[in-house]
Amino acid sequence: MEKEILKILKQHQNEYISGQDICESLNVSRMTISTCIKKLKEKGYHILSSTKKGYCLTDDNDVILIDHIKARLPDFFKNIEYFDDIDSTNDYLKRSPHQQGDIVIAQSQTKGKGRNGKSFHSPQQKGIYLSFVLKPDLTIYDSLKITACLAVSLVKTIEKNYPVYPQIKWVNDIMIQDVKVAGILCEASLEMNTARIENMIVGIGINVHSYTMPDELQNIAGCIEDFCTTKVSREQLIIDFFHIFYQDYQNLQTSSFLDFYRQHSYILHQNITVYENNQTYTAYVLDIHDDASLKIQTEKGISQLCSGEVSIRKKTSS
């Protein structure tokens, strides 16, 4: 019932609608409406109540209605589940069997996951936190290309909706002006005794609407709308992302999206510091190969840097 009430409030967002009108639309009692409104407020929705005017969903709410998204996605994405709160959308998909194209979206996460065991801060109504299932006919050695495809889709989505210039920090972060605004986490399971991917769970986290970051994330992470005055609904960003990703994913074998990837690289032709297997070394990024690995120059010569327990940061000048 809360979802039905929220849908009605969103249709009249920033204006009052009487409790009686809601009752008649849903054929329920005023007490039921009042109880549901209270629960919605407890979940973080800003709803004004007036004995004379009724209820008003204020314009600072960014409501996600799954029915709106379902109706506008390619058929490849079959099912969408939605949660007000969840531990981690990736972990949820790993706990039970799902089909390719299944999506789970959360309003907030209590244990949002980043790469290398890091957490992803996921507050109510401020970002997009979702995961979905892929079953690519590829080996684990091609998984970096999927991450690159996802990164390209995120950048294209952001550029379509905002007057900003995002860049891709190898392998899975989206940056705006040296600040991380989005991240990708791909977790694959392999077929028995082979290197082929049986199942891949893709996690996407995007910081959309501005808010005060925790102290430990200050100057490290930010939100897209910190960098412009444009406001975009999370529904629209989700729909655009899945349409763009679906198109590029169909062309995964051709690597046609990698030219865009190179153009938006945060580290191409940069001096970097590589942290790998408890070792640190400096390098210069010469190119990005068609499998999305890096061609780097070190003091030992030219080599290839692939996916793994590796983090990269721009080398600071002394």
C-alpha positions in Angstrom: 0.0 0.0 0.0 2.9 2.4 0.7 4.1 2.0 -2.9 0.6 2.9 -4.2 0.4 5.9 -2.0 3.9 7.0 -3.0 3.0 6.7 -6.6 -0.1 9.0 -6.2 2.0 11.5 -4.2 4.6 11.5 -6.9 2.0 12.2 -9.6 1.1 15.4 -7.6 4.6 16.1 -6.3 5.1 19.5 -4.7 1.3 20.1 -4.4 -1.2 18.9 -1.8 -3.7 16.1 -2.4 -6.4 15.4 0.1 -6.4 12.2 2.2 -10.0 11.7 1.0 -8.9 11.7 -2.7 -6.2 9.1 -1.9 -8.7 7.0 0.0 -11.1 7.0 -2.9 -8.4 6.2 -5.4 -7.2 3.2 -3.4 -10.5 2.2 -1.7 -8.9 2.2 1.8 -9.6 4.0 5.1 -8.2 7.3 6.2 -6.5 5.4 9.1 -4.7 3.2 6.6 -3.5 6.3 4.7 -2.3 7.9 7.8 -0.4 4.8 8.9 1.3 4.4 5.6 2.3 8.1 5.4 3.9 7.8 8.8 5.9 4.7 7.6 7.0 6.6 4.5 8.3 9.5 6.6 10.2 7.0 8.8 11.9 5.7 5.6 13.1 9.2 4.9 10.5 10.6 2.5 9.7 14.3 3.1 6.0 14.6 3.2 4.1 17.6 4.5 0.7 16.9 6.3 -2.1 19.4 6.7 -5.5 18.8 8.2 -7.1 21.1 5.7 -5.0 20.4 2.6 -3.9 16.7 2.9 -0.5 15.5 2.0 2.4 16.9 -0.1 5.5 15.1 -1.4 8.1 17.9 -1.5 10.2 18.4 -4.5 13.4 17.4 -2.7 12.2 13.8 -2.9 13.6 11.7 -5.8 11.3 8.7 -5.8 12.1 5.6 -7.8 9.1 3.7 -9.1 10.0 0.4 -10.5 7.0 0.2 -12.8 8.2 3.3 -14.6 11.6 1.7 -15.2 10.3 -1.7 -16.2 8.2 -0.2 -18.9 11.1 1.5 -20.6 13.9 -1.0 -20.5 15.0 -3.4 -23.3 13.5 -6.9 -23.1 17.0 -8.3 -22.1 16.3 -7.0 -18.6 13.5 -9.2 -17.5 12.8 -8.7 -13.8 13.5 -5.9 -11.3 13.3 -6.2 -7.5 13.3 -3.1 -5.3 14.2 -2.6 -1.6 14.0 0.4 0.6 17.0 -0.9 2.5 19.4 -3.8 1.9 22.8 -4.9 3.0 24.3 -5.1 -0.5 22.6 -5.5 -3.8 25.5 -7.7 -5.0 25.3 -10.0 -2.0 21.5 -10.3 -2.4 22.0 -11.6 -5.9 24.7 -14.0 -4.8 22.4 -15.5 -2.1 19.9 -17.0 -4.5 19.7 -18.1 -8.2 18.8 -15.4 -10.8 18.5 -15.2 -14.5 20.6 -13.1 -16.9 19.1 -9.6 -17.0 17.6 -9.7 -13.5 18.1 -6.4 -11.6 17.9 -5.4 -8.0 17.7 -1.7 -7.0 18.0 -0.4 -3.4 17.1 3.0 -1.9 20.0 2.6 0.4 22.6 0.0 1.4 24.0 -0.8 4.9 27.0 -2.7 3.6 27.5 -1.3 0.1 30.6 -3.0 -1.5 33.5 -1.5 -3.4 36.5 -3.1 -5.0 39.2 -4.8 -2.8 36.8 -5.1 0.2 36.2 -1.4 0.4 32.7 -0.1 1.3 30.5 2.2 -0.8 28.6 4.8 1.1 24.9 4.5 0.1 22.6 7.0 1.8 18.8 7.3 1.2 17.6 9.0 -2.0 21.1 10.4 -2.8 22.4 7.8 -5.2 21.8 4.8 -7.4 22.6 1.5 -5.9 21.9 -1.5 -8.2 23.2 -4.9 -9.3 22.3 -7.1 -12.2 23.2 -10.5 -13.6 25.1 -11.3 -16.8 26.0 -14.7 -18.3 28.5 -13.7 -20.9 30.0 -16.4 -23.1 33.6 -15.4 -22.3 36.6 -16.5 -20.3 37.7 -14.8 -17.1 40.5 -13.2 -19.1 37.8 -11.1 -20.9 36.2 -9.8 -17.8 38.2 -6.6 -17.8 36.5 -5.8 -21.1 33.1 -6.0 -19.5 34.2 -3.6 -16.8 35.4 -1.2 -19.4 32.1 -1.5 -21.3 30.2 -0.7 -18.1 32.5 2.3 -17.4 31.9 3.6 -20.9 28.1 3.3 -20.4 28.2 5.2 -17.1 30.2 8.0 -18.7 27.9 8.2 -21.6 24.9 8.3 -19.3 26.4 11.1 -17.2 27.3 13.1 -20.3 23.9 12.7 -21.8 22.2 14.2 -18.7 24.8 16.7 -17.2 27.2 19.4 -18.6 30.2 17.7 -17.0 33.2 15.7 -18.2 33.6 12.4 -16.5 36.7 10.3 -16.8 37.4 6.6 -16.2 40.0 5.7 -13.7 41.3 2.2 -14.5 39.7 -0.1 -13.8 36.4 0.7 -12.2 36.0 4.3 -11.0 34.3 7.3 -12.6 35.9 10.6 -11.8 34.9 14.2 -12.2 37.6 16.8 -11.4 39.8 14.2 -9.5 36.8 13.1 -7.3 35.1 9.7 -7.5 31.4 9.9 -8.3 30.7 6.3 -9.3 32.1 2.8 -9.1 31.7 -0.6 -10.6 32.1 -4.0 -8.9 32.0 -7.2 -11.1 32.0 -10.5 -9.3 32.2 -13.6 -11.4 31.8 -17.3 -10.8 33.5 -19.8 -13.1 32.4 -23.1 -14.7 33.9 -26.1 -13.1 37.5 -26.9 -14.3 37.4 -24.1 -16.9 38.2 -20.5 -17.1 34.9 -19.6 -18.6 32.5 -17.3 -16.8 29.3 -19.0 -15.6 27.7 -16.1 -13.9 28.7 -12.4 -13.3 27.1 -10.1 -10.9 27.6 -6.4 -11.8 27.3 -3.8 -9.0 26.8 -0.1 -9.9 27.0 2.7 -7.4 26.5 6.4 -8.5 26.6 9.4 -6.2 23.9 11.6 -7.8 22.4 14.3 -5.5 24.7 16.5 -3.4 25.1 15.7 0.3 27.8 16.1 2.9 30.3 13.2 2.6 31.6 11.4 5.7 34.9 12.9 6.9 36.9 10.0 5.6 35.6 10.5 2.1 36.0 14.3 1.9 38.0 15.3 -1.2 38.0 11.7 -2.3 34.4 11.0 -3.2 31.7 13.4 -4.4 28.3 13.6 -6.2 27.6 14.4 -9.9 25.4 17.4 -8.9 28.3 18.9 -6.9 29.7 20.0 -10.3 26.7 21.6 -12.0 23.3 23.0 -11.3 21.4 20.4 -13.4 19.0 18.1 -11.5 18.1 14.7 -13.0 15.9 12.0 -11.6 17.5 8.7 -10.6 14.8 6.9 -12.7 16.0 8.7 -15.8 19.6 7.9 -15.2 18.9 4.2 -14.5 16.8 3.9 -17.8 19.5 5.7 -19.8 22.3 3.6 -18.4 20.6 0.3 -19.2 19.8 1.3 -22.7 23.3 2.5 -23.4 24.9 -0.5 -21.8 22.7 -2.9 -23.7 23.8 -1.4 -27.0 27.6 -1.5 -26.2 27.3 -5.0 -24.6 26.0 -6.3 -28.0 29.3 -5.1 -29.5 31.6 -6.4 -26.8 33.6 -8.7 -29.1 34.3 -5.8 -31.5 35.7 -3.6 -28.7 34.3 -0.6 -30.6 33.5 1.2 -27.4 37.2 1.2 -26.4 38.0 4.3 -28.5 35.5 6.2 -26.3 37.1 4.6 -23.2 40.6 5.8 -24.3 39.2 9.4 -24.9 37.8 9.5 -21.4 40.7 7.7 -19.6 41.8 9.4 -16.4 45.3 7.9 -16.6 46.2 7.5 -20.3 49.6 9.3 -21.0 50.0 9.9 -17.3 52.7 9.1 -14.7 51.1 6.7 -12.2 52.0 4.8 -9.1 51.0 1.1 -9.1 50.3 -0.8 -5.8 50.4 -4.5 -6.5 51.0 -7.6 -4.3 52.3 -5.4 -1.5 54.8 -3.8 -3.9 54.9 -0.2 -5.2 56.3 1.0 -8.5 56.0 3.9 -10.8 55.0 3.7 -14.5 53.9 5.7 -17.5 50.7 4.7 -19.3 51.4 4.3 -23.0 48.2 2.9 -24.2 45.1 0.8 -23.4 44.9 -2.5 -25.2 41.8 -3.8 -26.8 41.2 -6.2 -23.9 41.2 -3.0 -21.6 44.5 -3.9 -20.0 47.2 -1.2 -19.8 50.4 -0.9 -21.8 52.9 0.7 -19.3 56.5 1.8 -19.3 58.5 1.1 -16.2 62.2 1.2 -15.4 62.3 -2.5 -16.4 60.8 -1.8 -19.8 57.4 -2.0 -21.5 54.8 -4.4 -19.9 51.1 -5.2 -19.7 49.0 -4.5 -16.6 45.9 -6.6 -16.3 43.1 -6.9 -13.8 43.8 -8.1 -10.2 44.5 -6.7 -6.8 45.8 -3.5 -8.2 45.1 0.1 -7.3 46.4 3.0 -9.3 46.8 6.6 -8.4 48.2 9.5 -10.4 51.8 10.1 -9.5 52.0 13.4 -7.6 54.7 15.8 -8.7 57.3 16.7 -6.1 
